[in-house]
Amino acid sequence: MKRVRNRLLLGVIGLVTVASLAVAGIAGAADPTNLTSVKVDKAPTIDGQVDSLWNSAPGVTLDVAGGANLPASATKVNLYSVYTSDSVYFLAEYWDPSQSLRRAPWQKQADGTWKKLSDPNDKGGDNNLVYEDKLAFLWNINDSIKGFNEIGCAAVCHAGEPPKPFGNKYTASKGELGDIWHWKSVRTNPNSQIDDQYLDDTRYDATNSPEAGRKSDPKTAGGYSDNQTDDKKAPKYAAPDQKPAPPYWIFDKDKVALDDTKYKANDEVAGIITAPIQGDRGDISAQGAWKDGKWTLEWGRKLNTGSQFDVQYADLSKSYAFGVAVFDNAAVRHATSGLAKLTFEQAAAPAPTALPRTGGPTVPVLPIALGAGILAILGFALRLKLARR
């Protein structure tokens, strides 16, 4: 009964919120933002540097809100896309005043032991202090996720679901699949890749599915792992020169056994071993670069990868729904966009009006936060409706 009362209370709050936003003229916050991908003859160089080819792409600005550590909990993502006869490419630029690469390193203590640094306020995989910057996209594979094309990521976000303090991600039913592109500035960026993952209907289980519906595409080799001894009390490997971090990753091909005598108190050693991902999971090439308070990220993949775990752009006449998440030195607490859709321009595109590529966020925080609240409420209502069918 208590759970039912809580759901009823959430429903009442949602109705009041939506009514208030309608009066304020903000009720259209869930309308999709349309990104147009422009046909080009030559693929861009994926190096995190903006070249003249991107001038042909009109681009859009996505507002994201919520999450941890972002200035005033709001920022903007400038997003562009171009495509060739067989591949599609993206450019994202967003404001982040601090480059976060110090992801849970090992630190030598005064008594000679090692300590893996973590956020003292971590509430279960919720590191917001010593982590990395990330950017993620979620796509609706074959339009299979009910409600996604109307409200975006809110259709799969189960916020506050116990036992996790910030909930889980999973789809409502078997056969509903989402394609996750998860760029990680420490674990995948050194190898110029995005971690290609997917989302299904798996519920949370502490032993068998701690990540609920979020899974990784199959791989044949490579990837990343924690740098730790079997007893998890110290780092196992070091960089070839045995120098302290940074960098906060060690390439698997270069790793050497750690020589403890090379390190003094407060020295740090990278907590991550990384290698290029091979196979389905590694089919997205990417490179991000941070400068003057802004991340610039370029990436690309085949229009049709042939994988059941990927969105396939087989029909260039249709639109493809997606959502964006920005992680500012955060493991899970991300800022989220509303619904967006990708379309492909088949004719010659008009000269675009370039979006600003400097400066910080100027978007008012309150309207976006309220809009994000609407998406969460709509997602809850939709899931409740589907559960009753």
N, C-alpha and C positions, 0 to 999 in steps of 0.2 A: 504493500500500500504506500509505503514511504516513497518508493521509486515512482509509482504512478503519480503521486502528488507532486513530486519534483518535476516530472515531465509536463504536468498540467501547468505548473508555475512557469516553467520555461516557455510554454506556449502562450500564456497570457503576456509575459514580458515581451515575447517576440511580436505579438499583435500590436502592443502599445508602441514598441520601437518602430515597426514598419509604418504605423499610422503617423507617428511623429516625423519620420523621415519624409513621408509623402507631403506633409504640410510644409516641410522645409525645402522641398524640391529636390531631394536627394534619392528618391525611391528608385531611380533608374540606375543605381550604382552597379547592378548586376548585368547591365547590357554589355555584350561582348565588344572587345577592342579588336579590330581587324588588321592583321599584318599581311601585307602583300609581298610575295616573293617574285622578284623580277628575273626574267630570263637573261643570261649573259653567255657570251661565247667562251670565256675563259674563267676558270675557277680562281677564287682569291687565294693568296698565300696565307696559310693558317699559322700565324706567328704572334698574334696578339697586337699587331700594329695595323692601324687603319690606312689602307692604300686607296688610291683614287677610284678603284672599281666600285667601292661602296657608295660613291656619289650617285649611282644609278638607282639605288634603293631608297624609296620614300621613307620607310621606317615609321614606327609608332612609339609612343611613350606609355609604359605601363606603370601605374601607381601600385606600390606594395606597402602593406602596413602590418604592424604587430611584430612579434619576435623579440629577440634580445639584442642589446648593444647598439642597434642602429640609432643614428641621431634623431632624437624626438620620435623614435619608433616609426619613422616614415622615410621613404626614399623613392626615387624614380628609376626605372630601367628603360633605357633607350634600346630598341630592338629593331634589327634590320635583317633582311633575308634576300638571297639571290639563288638561282639554280641554273644548272647546265642540263645537258641532255640526259645525264644519268645520276646526278647528285644534287643535294641541296645544302646550302651553307647559311650560317647565322653569325651575326655580330651583336653582342650585348655590351652596353656600357652603363655602369651604375656607380653612384657615389658611395664610397666607404672610406671614412677618414683614416682608418688604421689598417695596415696590411697585417693579417693574423696568420702566422705560420708556426707558432710555438705550440705544436700539438702534443700535449701530454708527454713531455720529454722525461728522461731519467735525470735526477740531480744527485750528485755525490754529497753525502752528509759529512759532518765534522768527525764522526766516529768511524768513517770509512765505509759505511753501508750506503746503499742506493735507495732513493725514494722516487716513485713515479708521481710526478706532479699532477694534481687534479683540482677541480673546483670544489672548495669546501662546502658549497651549497648545492652540490649535485644531488638531485632527487631521483636518481635512477637513469643513467645515460643522458644526463642534462648538464653537460659541461659547457659553461658559458665564459670561462676564464682563460684556460690554456688549451685552445683548440685551433681550428683552421677556418678560413673563409670558404664558403661553398655557394654554388648556384644550382638549382634543380628545375627541370621541366617535367610535367606530367601530361601525357597524351592519351586520348581515348582510342584504343585499338579497335578498329572495325565498328566504331560507335557502339561498343558492347556495354559500356557502363551506363546504366540507367540514370538519367538526371545530369550527367556530366556536361552534355552539350547545352544545358540550360543554366547551370550554376557553377560549373567548373569544379575545382578541387574540393569544394565543400561537400560534394556528393560522396567522397570516400574518407573524409576526415572524421574520426570518432574521438573528439576532444574530451578529455577528462575521464576516459574509460578506465576503470580500475583493472589491474593493479598499477598501471603506469600513470604517473602524475599528469602527463600531458596527452594521454590517449594513444590511439593506434591508427594506422592506415590499412584499409582493406575494402574490397568491393562487396556488394550486397549478395551476389549469387555466383554460383559456379559458371564459368564461361565468360564472366566480365573481366576484362584485362586492360591494364593501363601500361604504357611505356614510360619508364622513368629514365631521364638523362640526369646523372648526378655528377657534376664537376666538383672536384675536391682539390684545393690549392696545394695540399701537401701530398696526398696519396696518389693522385692521378695526373696533376698538372706537370710534374717533373718529367713524365713520360709522354706528354703531349696527347692526353686522352681524356675522355669523359667515361665514367663508369656507367655502362649500359645495364639498367635493371628493369624490373617489371613489377606490377601489382596485381594480386589475385584476391580471392575471397577467403584466404586462410585467416582464422581467428588467432588471437594471442594465446600462446602456451609457453610457460617459462622454460620448458625443456626442449620442446620440438619446434616451436615457432616464436622465439622471443621478439622477432621483428614483425610479427603478424603477417600481413599480406605482402610486405615488401621483400622481394627476392632479387638475386642477381642472375642475369642471363648466363647460359652455359659458357665455360671457357675451357681452353685446352692447355693453357700454361700462363704463368705470370700472375700479376695482381700484387696486393699488399698484405702485410701481416705485422703484428706487434713484435717489436724487437725486445725479447725477454728470454731469460733462462727458463728451463723447464719448471722450476719452482716459483717462477714469476717474482723473484726478489731482486733482480738486477738486469741490466742490459746484457745481451749475449754477444752482440756484434758492435763494431765500430767502423768509422770511415777508414780508408786505407792509410791516411796520415795520422790516425789516432788523435786527431784534434777534437776539442769539444764542439758541440753545436753552437751556432747554426752552421750549415743547414740542418733542418729538423727532419730530414729523411736520409736514408742510406740506400743507394742502388744495390739491388741484390747481387749484381754481377761484380760489384766492387767490395762487398762486405768482407771484413776480416775479424777474427776473434778479438774480443776486447781485452786490452792489456790494462788492468786496473791501476798499475803503477804510473800510467801516463796522465792520470787525472787527480786533481786536488779538490778540496772541499768547495762546493757550489758550482763546479763544472757540470755541464749538461751534455747528455748524449741523446741523439735522436731516438724517438720511440717507434719509428716506422721503417720497415724494410719494404722497398717497392721495386716493381719490374713491369715492363710493358705487358698489358693484358692481351692474350691471343685468343682468337675465337669470337663467338657471337658477342660476348661481353665487351670486347675491345674494338668494335667496328665504328666508333665515333672518334675521329681525330679532333684535337682541340688544343688551344694554347691561350692561357690567360696572362696578362701583364698588369701590374699595379703601379700607378704613378700619380703623384700629386692628388692623392685622396680619391682615386677612381680606378675601378677594375675595368679593363677592356678584355673581352673574351671572344675569340673566333672559334668556330667548329663546323664540321661538315660530315655527312655520311651519304650513302647511296639512297636514291629515292625509293628503291625497292631492295631491301636486304635479304628477303626470302625467309626471315625468321618469324616464327609464330609469336615471339615475345616483343616484336617491334611494330610500331605504327608503319604502315606502308603507304607511300604517296603514289599509289598506282593510278588514281584518277585525278588528273590535274584540274578538272573542272569543278571539283567539290571543295568544301572547306573542312579544316581539321581543327578540332577544339583542343585547347591546352591551357595550362596554368603555370605560373612561375613562382618560385620561392627563393628568397635571398637569406642566406645564413651568415651572419656577421659574428665570427668567432663563436659559433654556437653549434652544438651537436644536433639538437632537435628543434629548438625554439626559433622558427623561421618566420620572416615576413612574407606574406602571401599576396599575390595579385588576384583580381577577379577573373572572370571568364575572358579568354582571348581565342581568336580563330585565325588560322593561316589559310590564305588563298594564293593561287598561282596566277600571275599575270601572263596571259598568252600573247597579247599584242605588245607593240612597242610602248614602253612606259613614258609618260610625260616627265619633263624635268622636275625632280622632286624639290621640295623645300627642306633643306637640311635641318635636322634637329640639333639643338645645342649640345655640344660635347664637352663642356666645361662647367665648373661650379657644382654646388651642392643642391640638395633637395629644397624645393620651394613650395611643395604641395602642403596645404593645410592638413594637420594631423587628424583633427576631430572628424571631418566628413569621411575620410578614408577609413578610420577606425570603425565608425558607425556602419559604413558600407560593408566592411569585413564582418561585422556582427550580423548584418542581414544575411550574408552568404552562409554563415554558420547556422543561423536559425532555419533558413530555407533547406539546408542540407539535412538538419535534424528532422524537420517536418517531412521531407521526402523519404528519408530512410524509415520513419515511423509508418508512413503510408504504405511503402513497399512491404514492410514487415507484416502488415495486416492482410495483404493479399493472399 
